[in-house]
């Protein structure tokens, strides 16, 4: 078990859909433990496997002093909506008003392969939806309206952390030849 590095916006793993878990083995249990330790260390309310560079459909949460995890989630969302500030460990220091379903019923599996169902509202519902989005390659800024997303992108470009994990683009010394 170890604390892992959280991938930041710009890392391609964050915009790639994760694969379903098929092996409920010791390696998966270690992943759940690593995710939990990393989330608690950050600290955060949730963390998905792609955020530590693992393309599997696994996430953990820590909401109202309840730790949990879910594997291969399928969500049933309420029609009622909630608005509220939402942040992400992959976007350090940024919070934006994000619309989410007020309640969620999430079905999936625990780390041993047993079927589980989680029902949550408000913050737990928000965390489950946010982390499931990560598994689908969707970031919370993708859910913002156009004006707010533009504001978020400006803040991201100005953030100290933005180019830390981004690609280094080198200019060809032969640029004038083409």
N, C-alpha and C positions, 0 to 999 in steps of 0.2 A: 504494500500500500504506500502510495506516495502522492504528494501534492504535485499537480501537473501545471504546466503553463497554459493560461487561457488564451486562445486564439483571438485576435482582434479583427475588427472590420477591415476588409480588404483581403483576408485570407480566403482562398477559393473554397476551402472545406466548409465555410459557413454558408455558402450559397449552393451547396450540392445536397441533393436528397440522400438521406442515409439509408442503408440496407437493413432489412429485417434481421433480427437475431434468430438464428436457427439452432445454435448450440448453447444450452444452459449449463455451462461448465464452470470450473474453477476460475478460468480466465475472465468470464463474464462477472463473476462475483468480485474479483479483484477490480475490474473496471468500475463497478458500482461503488466500491469502497473508495477508489481513487477520485471519482466524481464527487462523492460526499465530502471527503477531506478537502478537496480543492474548493468546493463551494463554501464550506464553513470557513476556510482560511481567507477567502476573498474579501469580505463575506458577501453572500448573495442569497436570494430566495429560491434560486433554481439554477441548474446547470445541465446542459445536454452534451452527450458524448462528442458531437462534432466540434463543440467549443474547446475540446482538448485534443482535437485532431483525429478522433476515432469516428469513422463513418457508420455507426450502428444506431439503431432506433432505441436508445436508452436515455433516460433523464432522471435526475434526482431533484428533490425540493426540500426546503426548510421553511415552513409557514406556520405561524402561531405555535412555535416550539414543537412542531411535528415534522420529523424527518420521514421521507418516503422516496420510493423509486418506482418507475414504471417502464416496462419494456414492450415494444411493439404496440403503442397506444392507438386506440380508435376512440374518437370523441363524439359525444352527442351534446350539442350546445343548446342552451335555452334561447328563446327569441328575445328575452329581456336583455338589455345592454347595460354596461357600466362604462363610465368614463373615468380616467384617472392617470396619474403620472406613472410612467413605466420606464424602467431603465434596463440595462443589460451589461453583464460582465464583459462582453465583447465590445462595448462602447463606454469605457470608463468615464464616469462623471456626467453623463448625459441622461436627462430625463425629459420625456415628452408625453403629453396627454394622448392616450391611446384608447380607442374604443374596443371593448371585448364583450363577449357574452357574460352575463351575470352569474350564470350557473353552468356547471359541466358535469357530465357523467363520463368517466374515462374507463375504458376496458382495456386490459392488456394482461401482462404476466409479471410475476415477481422474479427475482434472480434465480429461483429454483425451478422456474417453468410452470408454477402454479397460476391458474387464472385468478385475476383480481379485478375488482371494480372499485373505483374511487369516485366519490361524489363530493363536489366542492362548490363553494360560492365565493364571491368577492375576490380576495387576494389569492386563495388557493386556485380558484377557477382561472384567474389571470395567469398565474404561474404555470399551470398545466397547459393552457393554450399557448403561452409564449414558448415554452420548452418544446411542445409538439411542433410548433412552427419551425424551430431550429432543425428538427428531424426532417422536415420537408424542404429545407433550404430557404426558408422565409425568415427575414429579419423584421424586428418590430418596426423599423423605419419604413418598411414596405407597406405597412398598414396605415401610415400617416397620410393626411390629405396633402395635396400638391404643395400648398404654401408652407405647411409645417415641415414637410419632407425637405423642401428647399432650404429652410432655416437649419434643419438638422444636418444636412450635407455641408453647409457652410461651417457650422460648429465642428464637424468632424475634420474637415480640411485644416481648420485652425488648431485642432487639439495636438498637444505634444506627442501623444502616442501614435498618431495616425500613420506616419511613414515608418514606424519602427518595424512592422512586419510586412510592409508593402514591397512590391517588386522594385528592384533597383533598375532603372532604365538608363542604359549607357548610350551616349550619342556616338554614332560611327564617325571615325576620323575621315571617312570617305563620303560623308553626306552630300557633298557638292557634286559627286560623280553620277548620281542617279536621278 
